[in-house]
Amino acid sequence: MPLALRHMTRSQFLAMLLTGAMVVIVMRLFFLQVIQHEHYVALATEEQVKKLVIPANRGMIYAMDGGTPVPLVMNQQVYTLFADPTVVTDPTHVAQVVRDVAGGNLVVDDIPRALAESKSQKSMYRVLAKNVTLRQAELIKSKELKGIGFQKVSKRVYPEGDMAAQTIGFVNNEGKGQYGVEQQLNDRLTGKDGLLKSVTDVANVPLSIGKDNIREDPKDGDNIVLTIDRNIQAKAQEALMAGLQRSGATHGSVLVMDPNSGKVLALADYPTYSPAEFNKVQDEQVFRNIASTEPYEPGSVLKTFTIATGIDKGVMNAQTTFYNTDKIQVEDRTITNALKGVTGTITMQKALDNSLNTGMVTVAQRLGDGKTINKTARDTIYEYFHNRLGLGERTGIEIANEQKGILISPQDEQGNAVRYSNMAFGQGLNVTMLQVAAGFSAIINGGTYHSPTVIDGTYTNGQLNPEKHSQTRANVISQSASAQAKEMIHNARVGYTKTDTPGYYIGGKTGTSQTLENGQYVDTQTVGTYLGFGGTEAESKYVIMVQVSGKNMNLEGNKHAMPIFTDLSNWLLNYYQLQPKV
């Protein structure tokens, strides 16, 4: 022992030890409180300050009932039941209570096992059930189970059942929009969640004090108002079902549009489904809106496009004649008429009335040199069909998964005379009902193309806020050509049927088209289509397009699609309370 220590008293030695210990403590405190201050503040904040998400409400979806928005899609408050596996003390008891009260809403089959797995992974959050009602949540809470919590969420409910199901779409279990408007406008409907960053107590209950408190209020999603008219939609679905039952067809679609604005008033499809039970659907195709997502060969309804082009280019009118032999040669192909015997010198009006392919091919030839469907003729048809009237291009409709179809350009090797002769009577191209109805609307409304829309605006505080979505192209055909084409289409209908309510101005065209299988036309299956308009001589109020089909079924536009048009058209005349011509 050093000499200095041998001469120290015991009290002096203890004093030196205490002084040394204090120096160590002071240095340690300095290290903790000064050097590592920020580190420990961060740890404390992480433990005491919690970030709590404040969910935004998903926007509702409305249809129109006259001038009043009515809800098609609403939100119901439900709960997600979760557990903190590190806190649960009796997994078996928890499983029994949750299964007894909310068994139909479970997302895990074996709760004790699921909790054990999550605990081994050091997870503090495991969802046990979804869509738990308030009553169920209260019953479970009354059991005072440790480690069990609830989070408020919204569930979509549908007060009108399956109305406009393919237009609306649905919200999946992850809260994301699928198909229809729900998918296309998902970001707008979802809104933005808020955030509550707050000091909490040991039970994670936010306290009202603390300089670190932050609150960002949620921004609810937009309440979207559709252009769909609730009453027209209901009648369209009813008329479609009745027509399919009469014909035995297994698939069908009805589209109703305002030709003067592009607003879609009804979209009815069959087969259909209930958005509230989307998880029961076996065939994904049932979710799709036929009018916008399934291109097909529309057949003779496109003869209205050919006559409108011919009139606008000045190569024909209703009384222009040609010599019909029931067949016409285009390069190495012989094109014939479905209806034989209307031969000799006949007018273009008669060609449209009887849906003669030879008449439409003759118009196509006259758009060129009068003898062949040359490059000039093909360029003209493409200009009108595609560039002006929108065939073969997406319309921009606010429904997910819209398809563009196929309309071959004259610049393409396949865009030859034979292809364009077929296009003149509605074959050799794939287009959607929506494209055809929008182009047809321009033909009969005076020559203005309106891109279709299903969005009328938003609904806030009881106020409809209109939005402009439809794009317009004026003078796609002249007003004179529109008036002449419309009169021809009117005469084609009144000369064919007497089923319309008297005193109104109705027109339409049938279409029956073959279908392709493995690139070949089949004789055992056809699609029936009808396309027409209705209203008064002063103004057409609606355009209706109907399509019916079935596996290995030969369906015709006049027999199977037109009666659906007639049923809905006569109802619309009454619905709009239009005054008949005396």
Backbone hydrogen bonds, N-H to C=O, Kabsch-Sander energy under -0.5 kcal/mol:
donor,donor_aa,acceptor,acceptor_aa,energy
6,R,2,P,-1.6
7,H,3,L,-1.3
8,M,5,L,-1.0
13,F,9,T,-2.0
14,L,10,R,-2.4
15,A,11,S,-2.3
16,M,12,Q,-2.1
17,L,13,F,-2.2
18,L,14,L,-2.8
19,T,15,A,-2.6
20,G,16,M,-2.4
21,A,17,L,-2.7
22,M,18,L,-2.8
23,V,19,T,-2.3
24,V,20,G,-2.3
25,I,21,A,-2.6
26,V,22,M,-3.2
27,M,23,V,-2.6
28,R,24,V,-2.6
29,L,25,I,-3.2
30,F,26,V,-2.8
31,F,27,M,-2.4
32,L,28,R,-2.7
33,Q,29,L,-3.5
34,V,30,F,-2.2
35,I,30,F,-1.7
36,Q,31,F,-2.7
37,H,34,V,-0.8
40,Y,36,Q,-2.0
41,V,37,H,-2.3
42,A,38,E,-2.3
43,L,39,H,-1.9
44,A,40,Y,-2.4
45,T,41,V,-2.7
46,E,42,A,-2.6
47,E,43,L,-1.8
48,Q,44,A,-2.9
49,V,45,T,-3.2
50,K,48,Q,-0.6
50,K,198,S,-2.7
52,L,50,K,-0.7
52,L,196,L,-3.5
53,V,51,K,-0.5
54,I,194,G,-2.2
59,G,189,L,-2.8
61,I,73,V,-1.6
62,Y,224,I,-3.1
63,A,70,V,-2.9
64,M,228,I,-3.1
65,D,68,T,-2.7
67,G,65,D,-0.6
68,T,65,D,-1.7
70,V,63,A,-3.0
72,L,61,I,-3.1
73,V,61,I,-2.2
74,M,157,V,-2.8
76,Q,155,K,-2.8
78,V,76,Q,-0.5
78,V,153,V,-2.9
79,Y,132,V,-2.0
80,T,151,Q,-2.7
81,L,79,Y,-0.6
81,L,129,A,-2.4
82,F,80,T,-0.5
82,F,149,G,-2.5
83,A,126,R,-2.1
84,D,147,G,-2.7
87,V,84,D,-2.4
88,V,84,D,-1.8
94,V,90,D,-2.3
95,A,91,P,-2.6
96,Q,92,T,-2.0
97,V,93,H,-2.4
98,V,94,V,-2.7
99,R,95,A,-2.3
100,D,96,Q,-2.3
101,V,97,V,-2.2
102,A,98,V,-2.9
103,G,99,R,-0.9
105,N,102,A,-2.0
106,L,103,G,-1.1
107,V,128,L,-2.4
108,V,128,L,-0.8
111,I,109,D,-0.8
114,A,110,D,-2.4
115,L,111,I,-2.7
116,A,112,P,-2.2
117,E,113,R,-2.5
118,S,114,A,-2.3
119,K,115,L,-2.5
120,S,116,A,-2.3
121,Q,117,E,-1.2
122,K,119,K,-1.6
123,S,118,S,-3.0
126,R,83,A,-1.8
128,L,81,L,-2.9
129,A,81,L,-1.6
130,K,105,N,-2.4
132,V,79,Y,-2.7
137,A,133,T,-2.7
138,E,134,L,-2.5
139,L,135,R,-2.0
140,I,136,Q,-2.3
141,K,137,A,-2.6
142,S,138,E,-1.8
143,K,140,I,-1.3
144,E,141,K,-1.9
145,L,140,I,-0.5
148,I,145,L,-1.1
149,G,82,F,-2.8
151,Q,80,T,-2.1
153,V,78,V,-2.9
155,K,76,Q,-2.5
157,V,74,M,-2.5
160,E,72,L,-0.6
161,G,158,Y,-1.9
163,M,160,E,-1.5
165,A,162,D,-1.7
167,T,164,A,-0.6
168,I,164,A,-2.5
169,G,165,A,-2.9
170,F,178,Q,-2.5
172,N,176,K,-2.8
175,G,172,N,-2.1
178,Q,170,F,-3.5
181,V,167,T,-2.7
182,E,168,I,-2.7
183,Q,179,Y,-1.8
184,Q,180,G,-2.2
185,L,181,V,-2.8
186,N,183,Q,-1.4
189,L,185,L,-2.5
190,T,186,N,-2.6
191,G,187,D,-1.4
192,K,219,K,-2.8
194,G,54,I,-3.3
195,L,216,E,-2.0
196,L,52,L,-3.0
197,K,195,L,-0.5
197,K,214,I,-3.2
198,S,50,K,-2.3
198,S,196,L,-0.7
200,T,48,Q,-3.3
201,D,205,V,-1.7
204,N,201,D,-2.2
207,L,199,V,-3.3
213,N,210,G,-1.6
214,I,197,K,-2.8
216,E,195,L,-3.3
217,D,215,R,-0.6
219,K,192,K,-2.9
220,D,218,P,-0.6
221,G,57,N,-2.9
222,D,188,R,-2.6
224,I,60,M,-2.2
224,I,222,D,-0.8
225,V,457,G,-3.0
226,L,62,Y,-3.2
226,L,224,I,-0.6
227,T,454,V,-1.8
229,D,265,L,-2.3
230,R,64,M,-3.4
230,R,228,I,-0.6
233,Q,229,D,-3.1
234,A,230,R,-1.9
235,K,231,N,-2.1
236,A,232,I,-2.8
237,Q,233,Q,-2.4
238,E,234,A,-2.0
239,A,235,K,-3.2
240,L,236,A,-2.4
241,M,237,Q,-2.2
242,A,238,E,-2.3
243,G,239,A,-2.3
244,L,240,L,-2.5
245,Q,241,M,-2.1
246,R,242,A,-1.8
247,S,243,G,-2.0
248,G,244,L,-2.5
250,T,549,S,-0.9
251,H,549,S,-2.3
252,G,270,Y,-2.4
253,S,547,Q,-2.3
254,V,268,A,-2.5
255,L,545,M,-2.5
256,V,266,A,-2.4
257,M,543,V,-2.6
258,D,263,K,-2.9
261,S,258,D,-1.5
262,G,258,D,-2.4
264,V,453,T,-2.5
265,L,256,V,-2.6
265,L,263,K,-0.6
266,A,256,V,-1.5
268,A,254,V,-2.7
270,Y,252,G,-2.3
277,E,274,S,-2.1
278,F,275,P,-1.1
280,K,277,E,-2.1
281,V,278,F,-1.6
284,E,282,Q,-0.6
286,V,283,D,-1.8
287,F,284,E,-1.6
288,R,285,Q,-1.2
290,I,288,R,-0.8
292,S,289,N,-1.0
293,T,289,N,-2.0
294,E,290,I,-1.7
296,Y,431,V,-2.6
299,G,426,G,-2.2
301,V,298,P,-0.7
302,L,299,G,-2.1
303,K,300,S,-2.0
304,T,301,V,-1.3
305,F,302,L,-0.8
306,T,302,L,-1.5
307,I,303,K,-2.4
308,A,304,T,-1.6
309,T,305,F,-2.1
310,G,306,T,-2.6
311,I,307,I,-2.7
312,D,308,A,-2.4
313,K,309,T,-2.0
314,G,311,I,-1.2
315,V,310,G,-2.2
316,M,310,G,-0.9
320,T,317,N,-1.1
322,F,346,I,-2.0
324,N,322,F,-0.7
324,N,344,G,-3.2
325,T,323,Y,-0.5
328,I,335,I,-2.3
330,V,333,R,-3.0
333,R,330,V,-2.5
335,I,328,I,-3.0
335,I,333,R,-0.6
337,N,326,D,-1.4
340,K,338,A,-0.6
343,T,341,G,-1.7
344,G,324,N,-2.6
346,I,322,F,-2.4
346,I,344,G,-0.7
348,M,320,T,-2.0
349,Q,318,A,-2.1
351,A,347,T,-1.8
352,L,348,M,-2.2
353,D,349,Q,-2.8
354,N,350,K,-2.1
355,S,352,L,-1.0
356,L,351,A,-2.7
357,N,355,S,-0.6
360,M,356,L,-1.2
361,V,357,N,-2.3
362,T,358,T,-2.0
363,V,359,G,-1.8
364,A,360,M,-2.2
365,Q,361,V,-2.4
366,R,362,T,-2.1
367,L,363,V,-1.1
368,G,365,Q,-1.8
369,D,372,T,-0.7
370,G,365,Q,-2.5
374,N,372,T,-1.6
378,R,374,N,-2.5
379,D,375,K,-2.7
380,T,376,T,-2.0
381,I,377,A,-2.4
382,Y,378,R,-2.5
383,E,379,D,-2.4
384,Y,380,T,-2.2
385,F,381,I,-3.1
386,H,382,Y,-2.2
387,N,382,Y,-1.4
388,R,383,E,-1.8
389,L,384,Y,-2.3
390,G,386,H,-1.1
391,L,385,F,-2.8
393,E,390,G,-1.1
399,I,397,I,-1.5
400,A,180,G,-1.2
402,E,399,I,-0.7
403,Q,292,S,-2.4
406,I,430,N,-2.6
412,D,409,S,-1.5
415,G,412,D,-1.5
416,N,414,Q,-1.8
420,Y,416,N,-2.2
421,S,417,A,-2.1
422,N,418,V,-1.9
423,M,419,R,-2.0
424,A,420,Y,-1.4
425,F,422,N,-1.2
426,G,423,M,-1.6
427,Q,422,N,-2.6
430,N,406,I,-2.5
431,V,296,Y,-2.2
434,L,291,A,-2.4
436,V,432,T,-2.2
437,A,433,M,-2.9
438,A,434,L,-2.1
439,G,435,Q,-2.4
440,F,436,V,-2.8
441,S,437,A,-2.0
442,A,438,A,-1.5
443,I,439,G,-1.5
444,I,440,F,-1.8
445,N,441,S,-1.2
447,G,442,A,-1.4
449,Y,447,G,-0.5
449,Y,473,R,-2.8
450,H,448,T,-0.5
451,S,471,Q,-2.7
453,T,262,G,-2.1
456,D,225,V,-3.0
456,D,454,V,-0.6
457,G,225,V,-1.6
458,T,465,N,-2.0
459,Y,223,N,-1.9
460,T,458,T,-0.5
460,T,463,Q,-2.5
463,Q,460,T,-1.6
465,N,458,T,-3.5
465,N,463,Q,-0.5
467,E,456,D,-2.1
469,H,467,E,-0.7
473,R,449,Y,-2.1
476,V,447,G,-2.7
476,V,473,R,-0.5
477,I,447,G,-0.6
482,S,478,S,-2.5
483,A,479,Q,-2.5
484,Q,480,S,-2.3
485,A,481,A,-2.7
486,K,482,S,-2.7
487,E,483,A,-1.9
488,M,484,Q,-2.1
489,I,485,A,-2.3
490,H,486,K,-2.3
491,N,487,E,-2.7
492,A,488,M,-2.1
493,R,489,I,-1.3
494,V,490,H,-2.6
495,G,491,N,-1.7
496,Y,493,R,-1.9
497,T,493,R,-2.3
504,Y,501,T,-0.8
505,Y,535,G,-2.5
506,I,504,Y,-0.8
507,G,533,F,-1.8
508,G,489,I,-1.5
509,K,531,L,-2.7
511,G,529,T,-2.1
513,S,527,V,-2.2
515,T,522,V,-0.6
515,T,525,Q,-1.1
517,E,520,Q,-2.8
520,Q,517,E,-1.5
522,V,515,T,-2.0
526,T,553,M,-2.1
527,V,513,S,-2.7
528,G,548,V,-2.2
529,T,511,G,-3.3
530,Y,546,V,-2.2
531,L,509,K,-2.2
532,G,544,I,-2.4
533,F,507,G,-2.4
534,G,542,Y,-1.7
536,T,539,E,-2.6
541,K,534,G,-2.2
542,Y,534,G,-1.6
543,V,257,M,-2.3
544,I,532,G,-2.5
545,M,255,L,-2.3
546,V,530,Y,-2.9
547,Q,253,S,-2.4
548,V,528,G,-2.6
549,S,251,H,-2.5
553,M,550,G,-1.7
555,L,526,T,-0.9
555,L,553,M,-1.0
560,H,556,E,-2.4
561,A,556,E,-1.0
561,A,557,G,-0.6
562,M,557,G,-2.6
564,I,561,A,-0.7
565,F,561,A,-1.6
566,T,562,M,-2.7
567,D,563,P,-2.3
568,L,564,I,-2.2
569,S,565,F,-3.2
570,N,566,T,-2.5
571,W,567,D,-1.5
572,L,568,L,-2.4
573,L,569,S,-2.1
574,N,570,N,-1.3
575,Y,571,W,-2.5
576,Y,572,L,-2.9
577,Q,574,N,-0.8
578,L,573,L,-1.6
581,K,503,G,-3.4
